[in-house]
Amino acid sequence: MDNRILVAVSGGIDSVVMLDLFVEASYQIAIAHCNFQLRGKESDGDEQFVKNLGEKYGIKVFAKSFETKDYANYQKLSIQEAARDLRYSWFEELLYENDFDYVAVGQHADDQVETFFINLLRGSGLAGLRGMPLKRGNIIRPLLFANRKQIIMHTEENDLNFREDSSNKEDTYLRNKIRLNLLPELEKLHTKAPVAIVESMNNLNEADVLLKQLMDEKYNSLFSEKEGFLLVSKDDVVKLQPMDSWLFYLMKRFGFNRDTTNSMTDAIIRTQIGQSFVSETYEAIIDRKNLLIRPMTEIDLKEYIVQRGQDKITDPLILNFKRIPNSETFKIKSDARVAQLDEGKLTYPLKIRRWQHGDRFAPFGMKGSKLLSDFFIDNKINLFEKQNIWLLISGNNIVWVIGHRISEKYKITRQTETVLAVTYCSD
């Protein structure tokens, strides 16, 4: 009983019964009431009724009015979506400001059944069909064990008053249509239909738990991490059958929906190299051998300047510059993170920028030049790695593909007087 509970009370039968049960159980509680101002005087009457309940039980009441229609129009949401956003955002504020542990909301077993059919009609997978959880974060649903008949019985046995929401009798919304039209017909076919559906939802929930465990095991065996992104072999993905279902469940953790993963499956099968897909937070790219995934980032297209005599830069990456007189004792390092250049051939200021399509350079050890994109292919540099590559530029010429290869034109020779050693600190 140590938890402090904020009880969401609309004034309707479900929330009134929930409040009464919390009072009987002697929990530390307060009441939260949202006036969405959607039913005029009726909404104001609900608010006053809830305030009276607070006086009856000696419980503090938090009440707030919302401009729900204006918010819905501004955010381009349905009224129901807007009300939900406003409600839960305010609940979070109350939790934080008043040190409550949980918000209790009044959904019950019949609401679960209605939610099942809503999600079924939307084409939901297991996660949608399993229904609402008893607890999600700081939201709890303590009435999920009870159906509407049991809730009505509690009001009759305890002489509880409640408010009737007139909109519940209208079949404007899908939930009301299911409640008023579909469920009565199902009960005619099978008197225990709601109970059976809840049992099926519990079974689906268990199946979903098992599926998540399987997906986690498969994910851990297939995916590997490399330099800030994840990759999975396309050959391994193609072996998974049915491939589209496997890929959806593996990729949904990154926010990709079923339509997107189906397109991803098609691109892999058709070997559409370079095709990219985005969720709200991640980007996936089809590479030659792998599917690559990384958090969404903005590509830095600025140019950065390095002045003559500068010994270090820290933006956009860390480079140290050291000038060394050339001599017979000087030794060339074989390290991709170090570029040893003939400073006499450089034109200052030097520039650092991202690579661009059409860039060419003469890789060290090669006669003539080649497209940088071909150099990447030859060196098996994948699409995400390419996007992270920076170039050191002298005039209009590429001096160094940083961390990979210098240009043949700027290598050290016997005629070199001063060596510019540039060290890339990749950590």
C-alpha positions in Angstrom: 0.0 0.0 0.0 3.0 2.3 -0.1 2.5 3.3 -3.7 0.8 6.6 -4.3 -1.9 6.3 -7.1 -3.4 8.9 -9.2 -6.9 7.6 -10.2 -8.2 8.9 -13.5 -12.0 9.5 -12.9 -14.3 10.6 -15.7 -17.4 10.2 -13.6 -18.6 7.2 -15.7 -19.4 3.8 -14.1 -16.0 2.2 -14.7 -13.9 4.9 -13.1 -16.3 5.4 -10.2 -16.1 1.7 -9.4 -12.3 1.7 -9.7 -12.1 4.7 -7.3 -14.4 3.0 -4.8 -12.2 -0.2 -4.9 -9.1 1.9 -4.3 -10.8 3.6 -1.3 -11.9 0.2 0.1 -8.3 -1.0 -0.2 -7.0 2.0 1.7 -4.5 3.1 -1.0 -2.9 6.6 -0.9 -4.8 8.1 -3.8 -5.8 11.4 -5.5 -8.2 11.9 -8.4 -7.5 13.3 -11.8 -10.3 14.5 -14.0 -10.1 15.8 -17.6 -12.8 18.1 -19.0 -12.4 17.9 -22.7 -15.2 20.4 -23.3 -16.8 18.3 -26.0 -20.3 18.0 -24.6 -21.0 21.5 -23.3 -22.9 21.5 -19.9 -22.7 17.8 -19.7 -18.9 17.9 -19.6 -19.0 20.6 -16.9 -21.5 18.5 -15.0 -19.1 15.6 -15.1 -16.3 17.7 -13.6 -18.6 18.9 -10.7 -19.7 15.4 -10.1 -16.1 14.2 -9.7 -15.2 17.1 -7.4 -18.2 16.1 -5.3 -16.8 12.5 -5.2 -13.5 14.0 -3.9 -15.4 15.7 -1.1 -17.3 12.5 -0.3 -14.2 10.4 0.1 -12.0 13.2 1.4 -9.6 12.9 -1.5 -7.8 15.7 -3.4 -9.1 16.3 -6.9 -7.0 17.6 -9.8 -9.2 18.9 -12.6 -8.2 20.5 -15.9 -10.1 21.8 -18.9 -8.7 21.3 -22.4 -9.4 23.0 -25.8 -9.6 19.6 -27.4 -11.1 20.5 -30.7 -8.5 23.3 -31.3 -5.7 20.9 -30.4 -7.1 18.3 -32.7 -7.3 20.7 -35.6 -3.8 22.1 -35.0 -2.2 18.7 -34.7 -4.4 17.2 -37.5 -5.6 14.5 -35.2 -9.0 12.8 -34.6 -10.8 14.0 -31.5 -10.1 10.7 -29.8 -6.4 10.9 -30.5 -6.2 14.5 -29.4 -8.0 13.7 -26.1 -5.6 10.8 -25.5 -2.5 12.9 -26.1 -3.8 15.7 -23.8 -4.9 13.3 -21.1 -1.6 11.3 -20.8 0.6 14.4 -21.2 -1.2 16.0 -18.2 -1.0 12.7 -16.2 2.8 12.7 -16.7 2.9 16.3 -15.4 0.9 15.4 -12.3 3.0 12.3 -11.6 6.2 14.3 -11.8 5.0 17.4 -9.8 3.2 15.4 -7.0 5.4 12.3 -6.7 2.8 9.7 -7.6 3.9 6.3 -8.6 1.2 5.3 -11.0 -1.9 6.5 -12.9 -4.8 4.1 -12.7 -7.2 4.1 -15.7 -10.6 2.3 -15.8 -10.5 0.0 -18.8 -12.0 -3.4 -18.1 -12.4 -6.9 -19.7 -15.1 -5.7 -22.1 -12.9 -2.9 -23.3 -10.2 -5.5 -24.0 -12.7 -7.3 -26.3 -13.6 -4.1 -28.1 -9.9 -3.3 -28.5 -9.3 -6.8 -30.0 -11.8 -6.2 -32.8 -10.6 -2.6 -33.4 -7.1 -3.9 -33.9 -8.3 -6.9 -35.9 -10.1 -4.6 -38.3 -6.9 -2.6 -38.6 -4.9 -5.6 -39.6 -2.8 -5.7 -36.4 -0.3 -8.5 -35.6 0.1 -10.3 -32.3 1.1 -7.2 -30.5 -2.3 -5.5 -31.2 -4.4 -8.6 -30.8 -3.1 -9.4 -27.4 -4.9 -6.3 -26.0 -4.0 -3.8 -23.4 -1.4 -4.8 -20.7 -2.2 -4.6 -17.0 0.8 -2.3 -16.6 2.8 -0.3 -19.1 5.3 2.1 -17.7 3.5 4.1 -15.0 0.0 3.4 -16.4 -2.0 0.6 -14.6 -5.3 -0.9 -15.5 -6.6 -2.6 -12.3 -10.1 -3.4 -13.7 -9.0 -5.7 -16.5 -10.1 -8.7 -14.4 -13.8 -7.5 -14.4 -16.4 -7.4 -17.1 -19.2 -4.8 -17.5 -21.8 -7.0 -15.8 -19.6 -7.3 -12.7 -19.0 -3.6 -12.6 -22.7 -2.8 -12.8 -23.3 -5.3 -10.0 -20.7 -3.5 -7.8 -22.6 -0.2 -8.2 -25.9 -1.8 -7.3 -24.5 -3.6 -4.2 -22.7 -0.5 -3.0 -25.3 2.1 -4.0 -22.8 4.1 -6.2 -23.9 7.0 -8.4 -22.2 7.7 -11.7 -22.6 9.8 -14.8 -23.9 8.5 -18.1 -21.9 9.7 -21.1 -24.5 10.3 -23.8 -21.9 9.8 -26.5 -21.5 6.2 -25.4 -25.0 5.5 -26.9 -24.0 6.9 -30.3 -22.5 4.5 -32.9 -20.3 7.3 -34.4 -17.0 5.8 -33.3 -15.8 2.3 -34.2 -15.5 1.3 -30.6 -19.1 2.2 -30.0 -20.3 0.3 -33.1 -18.5 -2.8 -31.8 -19.9 -2.4 -28.3 -23.5 -1.6 -29.4 -23.8 -3.8 -32.5 -21.2 -6.5 -32.8 -20.8 -7.8 -29.3 -24.5 -8.4 -28.6 -24.7 -10.5 -31.8 -21.7 -12.5 -30.7 -23.3 -13.2 -27.3 -26.4 -14.5 -29.2 -24.2 -17.0 -30.9 -22.2 -17.9 -27.8 -23.2 -16.6 -24.3 -19.6 -16.7 -23.1 -18.2 -15.1 -26.3 -16.5 -12.1 -24.4 -14.9 -14.5 -21.9 -13.7 -16.8 -24.7 -12.2 -13.8 -26.6 -10.3 -12.6 -23.5 -8.9 -16.2 -23.1 -7.8 -16.1 -26.7 -6.2 -12.8 -26.1 -4.3 -14.2 -23.2 -3.1 -17.1 -25.4 -2.0 -14.6 -28.0 -0.1 -12.6 -25.4 1.8 -15.8 -24.4 2.5 -16.4 -28.1 3.8 -12.9 -28.4 6.1 -13.3 -25.5 7.5 -16.5 -27.0 7.9 -14.8 -30.4 9.8 -11.9 -28.9 12.2 -14.4 -27.2 12.7 -16.2 -30.5 13.3 -12.8 -32.3 15.8 -11.7 -29.7 17.8 -14.9 -30.1 17.7 -14.7 -33.9 18.6 -11.0 -33.8 21.6 -11.7 -31.6 22.8 -14.4 -33.9 22.4 -12.5 -37.2 23.2 -8.8 -36.5 26.6 -7.4 -35.8 27.7 -3.9 -34.9 30.4 -1.9 -36.8 31.5 1.7 -36.3 28.1 3.1 -35.3 25.8 1.0 -37.5 24.4 -2.5 -37.6 24.6 -5.0 -40.4 23.0 -8.4 -41.3 24.1 -10.6 -44.2 21.5 -10.6 -47.0 22.3 -14.3 -47.6 21.3 -15.0 -44.0 18.0 -13.0 -44.4 17.1 -14.8 -47.6 17.4 -18.1 -45.8 14.7 -17.1 -43.3 11.3 -18.3 -44.5 8.8 -16.8 -44.8 11.3 -14.0 -45.4 8.9 -11.0 -45.3 7.5 -12.1 -41.9 11.0 -12.7 -40.4 12.3 -9.4 -41.7 9.3 -7.5 -40.3 9.7 -8.9 -36.8 13.5 -8.4 -36.8 13.2 -4.8 -38.1 10.2 -3.6 -36.1 12.5 -2.8 -33.1 13.9 0.0 -35.3 10.4 1.4 -36.0 9.9 0.0 -39.5 6.3 -0.9 -40.4 5.1 -3.9 -42.4 4.7 -2.1 -45.7 8.3 -0.8 -45.5 9.8 -4.2 -44.6 7.9 -5.8 -47.4 9.5 -3.3 -49.8 12.8 -4.1 -48.1 12.3 -7.8 -48.8 11.6 -7.1 -52.4 14.7 -4.9 -52.8 16.9 -7.6 -51.3 15.5 -10.3 -53.6 15.9 -8.0 -56.6 19.4 -7.0 -55.5 18.6 -3.3 -55.6 21.9 -2.0 -54.2 21.8 1.4 -52.7 18.1 1.6 -52.0 17.3 3.1 -48.6 14.4 2.9 -46.2 13.6 5.1 -43.3 11.5 4.9 -40.1 11.1 7.8 -37.7 14.4 7.1 -36.0 16.4 4.7 -38.3 17.7 4.4 -41.8 18.3 1.1 -43.6 20.3 0.7 -46.8 20.7 -2.3 -49.1 24.4 -2.8 -49.7 26.2 -5.3 -51.9 26.3 -8.1 -49.3 24.5 -6.7 -46.2 21.5 -4.8 -45.0 22.8 -1.9 -43.0 20.9 0.0 -40.2 21.8 3.1 -38.3 20.1 5.9 -36.4 19.0 8.8 -38.5 21.7 11.5 -38.8 22.2 14.6 -40.8 25.0 14.6 -43.3 27.5 17.5 -42.7 28.1 19.2 -46.0 30.2 22.0 -44.7 33.9 22.6 -45.7 36.4 23.0 -42.9 39.7 25.0 -43.2 43.2 24.0 -42.1 45.6 26.9 -42.1 49.4 26.7 -42.7 51.2 26.0 -39.4 48.1 24.7 -37.6 49.0 21.7 -35.5 45.6 20.3 -34.6 41.9 20.4 -35.5 39.0 18.9 -33.5 36.1 19.6 -35.9 34.7 17.8 -37.8 37.2 15.2 -36.7 40.4 15.1 -34.8 43.6 15.5 -36.9 47.1 16.2 -35.6 49.6 17.9 -37.9 53.4 17.6 -37.6 56.1 18.9 -39.9 59.2 16.8 -40.1 62.4 17.5 -42.1 63.0 14.8 -44.7 66.2 12.9 -44.3 67.8 9.5 -45.0 66.7 8.3 -41.5 63.1 9.2 -42.0 60.8 6.1 -42.1 57.4 5.9 -43.8 54.7 4.5 -41.6 52.4 1.8 -43.0 49.3 3.0 -41.1 46.0 4.0 -42.8 45.4 6.5 -39.9 48.6 8.4 -40.8 49.1 10.4 -44.0 52.8 11.4 -44.7 52.7 14.0 -47.4 55.1 16.2 -49.3 54.2 19.6 -47.8 55.9 21.4 -50.7 53.2 20.2 -53.1 50.3 21.4 -50.8 48.4 24.6 -51.4 47.1 26.3 -48.3 44.6 26.7 -46.8 43.8 23.0 -46.9 40.1 22.0 -46.7 38.2 19.0 -45.2 34.9 18.0 -46.7 32.7 15.0 -47.4 33.2 13.1 -50.6 30.9 13.9 -53.6 29.8 11.9 -56.6 32.2 12.5 -59.4 35.2 13.0 -57.1 38.4 11.5 -58.6 41.9 10.9 -57.2 45.0 9.0 -57.9 45.3 6.3 -55.2 48.9 5.8 -53.8 50.7 3.2 -55.8 48.5 3.6 -58.9 49.2 5.4 -62.2 46.4 7.6 -63.4 43.2 8.5 -61.5 39.9 6.7 -60.7 36.5 7.6 -59.5 36.3 7.7 -55.7 33.1 5.6 -55.9 35.1 2.9 -57.7 37.8 3.1 -55.1 35.2 2.4 -52.4 33.9 -0.6 -54.3 37.4 -2.0 -54.8 38.1 -1.6 -51.1 34.7 -3.0 -50.0 33.7 0.2 -48.3 29.9 0.0 -47.6 27.3 2.7 -48.1 27.2 3.8 -44.5 31.0 3.9 -44.2 31.1 6.0 -47.4 28.8 8.6 -45.8 31.2 8.9 -42.9 34.3 9.5 -45.0 36.1 12.8 -45.0 38.6 14.1 -47.6 41.7 16.3 -47.1 41.8 18.7 -50.1 44.6 20.9 -51.5 43.2 23.3 -54.0 40.7 21.2 -55.9 42.7 17.9 -55.5 42.1 15.1 -53.1 45.2 14.6 -51.0 43.9 12.0 -48.6 40.8 9.8 -48.2 41.1 10.1 -44.5 41.7 6.8 -42.8 42.2 5.0 -46.1 44.6 6.1 -48.8 46.7 9.1 -49.8 47.0 10.4 -53.3 50.0 9.3 -55.4 50.5 13.0 -56.4 51.4 14.0 -52.8 53.6 11.1 -51.8 57.1 11.6 -50.3 60.0 11.4 -52.8 63.7 12.0 -52.6 63.1 15.6 -53.6 60.7 16.2 -50.6 62.2 18.7 -48.1 59.5 18.7 -45.5 57.0 15.9 -44.6 53.6 16.8 -43.3 52.5 13.9 -41.0 48.7 14.0 -40.5 47.4 11.6 -37.8 43.7 10.7 -37.7 42.5 10.1 -34.1 39.5 7.8 -34.9 38.7 7.3 -31.2 
